[in-house]
Amino acid sequence: MSWQVRTTVALAAAVFIACASTARAPATVAANAAPADIDAGEEPDGGDGDDEGDDEADDAGTSGEIALGTDDEGPCPAEMVLVESDDVRVCVDRWEASLVEVDADGNEKPYPHWLPVDGHTVRAVSVPDVYPQGYISEVQAEDACAASHKRLCTEVEWMTACVGPDKTTFPYGDARRPTACHDSGRSAVGAVFGLKALASAPPQPHPARVAAAPAKKGAKADKKTKGKPTATIAKKATSKSKPTTKKATTKPKPKPKTKGKPPAAAKASTRPSSVEASVWHQLNDPRLGQVDGALAKTGAHEDCTNTYGALDMMGNLHEWVRTPASAAHGTFAGGYYLDTSINGDGCKYRTKAHAHDYHDYSTGFRCCADAR
């Protein structure tokens, strides 16, 4: 057995071992940049030295200060929907969460959705037509929601919003409708690390699909990216990318800065002892969040909803839900853009094998709040 295959098998197996629970800590939030166009089976191009567009990083996704939404005449803020059933009455974010970073003076700017939030001061926002935040843990997501005077949804609240008033298997009904939700995206791991590495990993539930062997030495991308940090490479690739959706949406107007003390900076997540360092770094590689055709923008799949109105609760990104800190593992729901069936079908999808501070490129969230 070659060392590449042995490494791949070890990485895939390591990710599936349940991770130990760790203490909760403040969270971080990221902004939205367009994905890089990386051809499947090839190493990502680190750029050809052309810096054109590097100054346009802040133009992607939301921009400027993003204040808390309000709707004085309704039970929920403007960016949330009311979810009501016999035993649930709660406000749920209409779109998967993205992040803004807050500086010491309370000024805000979008945080790149393709970077972990460890060590940054962020808060959650829910807006259309942006890439939602991945690379975030349950602990960090909870704190990001709290910074916007919200909280993570409980599993019951999340499920109620997903199945809708008719309590269907999928947000839109009981029969699966391919592409109604974003459940058939392009493999980011295949695009970044190569299809051969992806194929060599044994077929197992999430996140086996994101486990891959290291790139071969001497690969084309290695020569172009030699001596450059991954984050820099990702930024250059972003400037040349095209958004996956051209649909025009109305962005919320900037409002005055939120007064008061800004949220605390997110504590760096601890790599679970059961997950090898190489796996941890690969699953959190910024390039995975920038592959054209993988992640979709918020609201791009208009049919992925029900009469409650929350969008994309199935597919696109896994969504963390609130679990007791004493529980050994956290829970994320709904599946992601490559899998909405292995750990349960549609709204019933649950992954419960990772510590509360685990994150990778496929883990996202949305917030809830008590209805007025």
C-alpha positions in Angstrom: 0.0 0.0 0.0 1.5 3.4 -1.0 2.0 6.1 1.5 -0.6 8.3 -0.2 -3.3 5.6 0.2 -2.3 4.9 3.8 -2.4 8.6 4.6 -5.9 9.0 3.0 -7.3 6.0 4.9 -5.9 7.3 8.1 -7.2 10.8 7.6 -10.7 9.5 6.7 -10.8 7.2 9.7 -9.5 9.8 12.1 -12.3 12.3 11.2 -14.9 9.7 12.1 -13.7 9.2 15.6 -15.9 11.0 18.1 -14.2 14.2 19.3 -14.0 15.1 23.0 -16.1 18.0 24.3 -14.2 21.1 25.3 -15.1 24.3 27.3 -17.2 26.9 25.5 -15.5 30.1 24.4 -16.4 33.3 22.5 -16.9 33.0 18.7 -15.7 34.7 15.6 -17.5 35.8 12.4 -16.5 35.9 8.7 -17.4 37.9 5.6 -18.3 36.9 2.1 -15.9 36.6 -0.8 -16.6 35.1 -4.2 -15.3 31.5 -4.8 -12.2 30.7 -6.8 -12.6 28.9 -10.1 -10.5 25.7 -9.6 -10.7 23.0 -12.2 -11.5 19.5 -10.8 -8.6 17.2 -10.7 -6.0 20.1 -10.8 -4.1 21.8 -8.1 -5.5 25.4 -7.4 -3.7 28.1 -9.2 -2.0 30.5 -6.8 -2.1 33.4 -9.3 0.2 34.6 -12.0 1.6 37.6 -10.2 -1.2 39.9 -11.4 -2.5 41.8 -8.4 -5.4 43.3 -10.3 -8.5 43.2 -8.1 -6.6 42.7 -4.8 -8.1 45.9 -3.5 -11.6 44.8 -4.3 -11.8 42.2 -1.4 -14.3 44.3 0.5 -16.6 44.5 -2.6 -17.7 40.9 -2.3 -20.8 40.0 -0.3 -22.1 42.5 2.2 -20.2 45.7 2.8 -19.9 48.5 5.4 -21.7 48.4 8.7 -24.5 45.9 9.1 -26.8 46.8 11.9 -29.4 44.6 13.6 -32.6 44.3 11.7 -35.8 45.5 13.2 -39.5 45.3 12.5 -41.4 47.2 15.1 -44.8 46.0 13.8 -44.0 42.3 13.9 -43.0 39.6 16.3 -39.6 39.1 14.6 -36.7 41.3 13.3 -36.9 42.0 9.5 -34.3 39.3 8.6 -36.1 36.6 10.5 -39.3 34.6 10.0 -41.9 33.5 12.6 -42.1 29.8 13.2 -45.2 28.6 15.1 -46.5 25.2 16.0 -48.3 23.6 18.9 -45.2 23.8 21.2 -42.9 26.2 19.3 -43.0 29.9 18.8 -39.7 31.4 17.7 -38.0 33.7 15.3 -35.6 32.0 12.9 -33.1 33.6 10.5 -34.4 33.6 7.0 -31.0 33.0 5.5 -27.9 31.0 6.7 -25.7 33.2 8.7 -22.7 35.2 7.5 -20.4 37.3 9.6 -19.1 40.8 10.1 -16.0 41.6 12.0 -16.1 44.3 14.7 -13.1 46.5 15.5 -12.4 48.2 18.9 -14.4 51.3 17.9 -17.4 49.2 16.9 -16.9 49.6 13.2 -17.9 46.6 11.1 -16.8 45.0 7.9 -17.6 41.7 6.2 -15.4 38.7 7.3 -14.3 36.2 4.6 -16.6 33.2 4.7 -13.7 30.9 3.8 -11.6 31.6 6.9 -11.9 30.2 10.4 -13.0 32.8 12.9 -10.6 31.9 15.7 -9.2 35.0 17.4 -11.5 37.5 15.5 -14.3 39.6 17.0 -17.4 39.0 15.0 -21.2 38.8 15.0 -23.8 37.0 13.0 -26.0 38.6 10.3 -28.6 37.1 8.0 -28.7 38.6 4.5 -29.5 37.4 1.0 -27.2 36.9 -1.9 -23.9 36.3 0.0 -21.9 33.2 0.7 -22.7 31.9 4.2 -20.1 31.4 6.9 -18.4 28.0 7.1 -15.4 27.1 9.2 -17.2 27.8 12.5 -17.8 25.7 15.6 -21.0 25.5 17.7 -19.3 27.5 20.4 -18.3 30.3 18.0 -21.7 30.2 16.3 -23.4 30.6 19.7 -21.3 33.6 20.6 -21.7 35.2 17.1 -25.5 34.9 17.5 -25.3 36.4 21.0 -23.4 39.4 19.7 -26.5 40.1 17.6 -28.9 39.6 20.6 -29.9 36.2 19.2 -29.0 32.6 20.0 -28.5 29.2 18.3 -31.7 27.4 17.5 -32.5 24.3 19.6 -32.8 21.1 17.7 -36.6 21.1 18.1 -36.9 24.8 16.9 -34.6 24.0 13.9 -36.6 20.9 13.0 -39.9 22.7 13.2 -38.8 25.5 10.9 -37.3 22.9 8.4 -40.3 20.5 8.1 -42.8 23.4 8.0 -46.5 23.4 9.1 -47.1 20.2 7.1 -44.2 18.4 8.8 -42.7 17.1 5.6 -39.4 15.2 5.2 -37.9 18.0 3.0 -38.6 21.7 3.4 -40.7 21.6 0.2 -42.5 18.3 0.6 -42.2 14.6 1.3 -40.7 13.6 -2.1 -37.1 14.6 -2.8 -36.7 17.1 -5.6 -33.1 17.2 -6.9 -31.7 20.8 -7.1 -34.7 22.3 -5.3 -32.2 22.7 -2.4 -28.4 23.0 -2.9 -27.7 19.3 -2.4 -25.6 18.5 -5.5 -22.7 20.9 -5.5 -19.2 20.4 -6.9 -16.7 18.6 -4.7 -14.4 21.2 -3.2 -12.0 18.5 -2.0 -11.8 17.0 -5.4 -11.2 20.4 -6.9 -8.5 21.4 -4.5 -6.7 18.1 -3.7 -7.5 16.2 -6.8 -10.0 13.6 -7.8 -7.6 10.7 -7.4 -7.0 11.5 -3.7 -10.8 11.9 -3.2 -11.5 8.5 -4.8 -8.9 6.7 -2.7 -10.8 7.6 0.5 -13.2 4.9 1.7 -16.9 5.8 1.3 -18.2 6.7 4.7 -20.7 9.3 6.2 -19.6 12.9 6.7 -16.9 14.0 6.7 -15.3 11.2 4.8 -16.2 13.1 1.7 -13.9 15.9 2.8 -10.9 13.7 3.7 -8.1 13.6 1.1 -4.5 12.8 0.8 -1.9 15.6 0.7 -1.0 17.0 -2.8 1.9 15.3 -4.5 5.3 17.0 -4.4 6.2 18.9 -7.6 2.6 19.5 -8.6 1.9 22.5 -10.7 0.3 24.5 -8.0 3.2 23.8 -5.6 5.5 25.7 -7.9 3.2 28.7 -8.2 2.4 28.9 -4.5 5.9 28.2 -3.1 6.7 30.6 -0.3 3.1 32.1 -0.1 0.8 31.5 2.8 -2.6 29.9 2.0 -4.6 32.9 2.9 -2.7 35.1 0.5 -3.2 32.5 -2.3 -6.9 32.4 -1.6 -7.2 36.2 -1.7 -5.6 36.4 -5.2 -7.8 33.7 -6.5 -10.9 35.4 -5.2 -10.2 38.6 -7.2 -10.6 36.6 -10.5 -13.7 34.7 -9.6 -17.2 35.0 -10.7 -20.2 34.7 -8.4 -22.3 31.6 -8.8 -25.5 33.5 -8.9 -26.4 36.7 -10.9 -29.7 37.1 -9.2 -30.2 40.7 -7.9 -31.4 41.0 -4.4 -32.0 44.0 -2.2 -29.3 44.4 0.5 -30.2 45.9 3.9 -29.2 49.6 4.2 -26.4 50.3 6.6 -27.6 51.6 10.0 -25.7 53.4 12.7 -23.0 51.5 14.5 -24.2 49.3 17.4 -23.4 51.2 20.6 -21.8 49.6 23.6 -18.9 47.3 24.2 -18.1 45.1 21.1 -18.2 41.3 21.5 -15.1 39.5 22.8 -12.7 38.0 20.3 -13.3 34.3 19.6 -11.0 31.9 21.3 -9.1 29.6 18.9 -10.7 26.2 18.6 -8.8 23.2 19.9 -8.0 20.5 17.5 -9.8 17.3 18.7 -7.2 14.8 19.9 -8.8 12.1 17.8 -8.3 14.1 14.6 -4.9 14.2 13.1 -3.3 17.6 12.5 -3.0 17.0 8.8 -6.8 16.2 8.6 -7.6 19.3 10.7 -5.6 21.6 8.5 -6.9 20.1 5.3 -10.6 20.3 6.3 -10.1 24.0 7.2 -8.1 24.9 4.1 -9.4 28.3 2.9 -9.4 27.1 -0.7 -12.2 24.6 0.0 -14.6 27.5 0.6 -13.8 29.2 -2.7 -14.4 26.5 -5.3 -16.7 27.7 -8.0 -19.9 25.6 -8.1 -19.5 24.2 -4.6 -21.1 26.5 -2.0 -24.1 28.5 -3.1 -25.2 32.0 -2.1 -27.9 32.6 0.4 -31.4 32.5 -1.1 -30.2 31.2 -4.5 -32.5 28.2 -4.2 -35.9 29.8 -3.9 -37.8 26.5 -3.7 -35.8 25.3 -0.7 -38.3 26.5 1.8 -41.9 26.2 3.1 -44.6 28.6 4.2 -42.6 29.6 7.2 -40.1 31.2 4.8 -36.7 30.1 6.1 -34.4 29.2 3.2 -31.8 26.6 2.6 -32.3 24.6 5.8 -31.4 21.5 3.9 -28.1 21.4 2.0 -25.5 24.2 1.3 -23.9 24.1 4.8 -24.4 22.0 7.8 -26.1 24.1 10.5 -25.1 23.9 14.2 -27.9 23.6 16.7 -27.7 24.3 20.4 -26.8 21.3 22.6 -26.0 21.2 26.3 -22.4 22.0 27.1 -22.3 18.8 29.2 -23.0 16.7 26.1 -20.0 14.8 24.7 -20.7 16.1 21.2 -22.4 18.9 19.4 -25.0 18.5 16.6 -25.3 20.0 13.2 -28.3 19.5 11.0 -29.6 19.6 7.4 -26.6 18.1 5.5 -24.4 20.1 3.2 -24.0 20.5 -0.6 -22.6 17.0 -1.2 -24.8 15.0 1.3 -28.3 15.4 2.6 -29.1 11.7 3.1 -26.3 9.6 4.7 -27.1 10.7 8.3 -30.8 11.0 7.8 -33.0 12.3 4.9 -33.6 16.0 4.4 -34.7 17.8 7.6 -33.9 14.7 9.6 -30.2 14.8 8.8 -28.1 15.0 11.9 -24.3 14.6 12.6 -23.5 14.0 16.2 -19.9 12.9 16.3 -18.0 16.1 16.8 -16.9 18.2 19.8 -18.7 21.6 20.4 -15.6 23.4 19.2 -15.1 21.4 16.0 -15.3 23.1 12.6 -14.5 22.5 9.0 -15.3 24.1 5.6 -18.8 22.6 5.6 -20.1 23.7 9.1 -22.3 26.8 9.2 -25.3 28.0 11.3 -28.2 30.3 11.6 -29.7 32.1 14.6 -33.0 32.0 16.5 -34.6 34.5 18.9 -37.6 34.6 21.1 -40.6 36.0 19.3 -42.0 39.3 20.7 
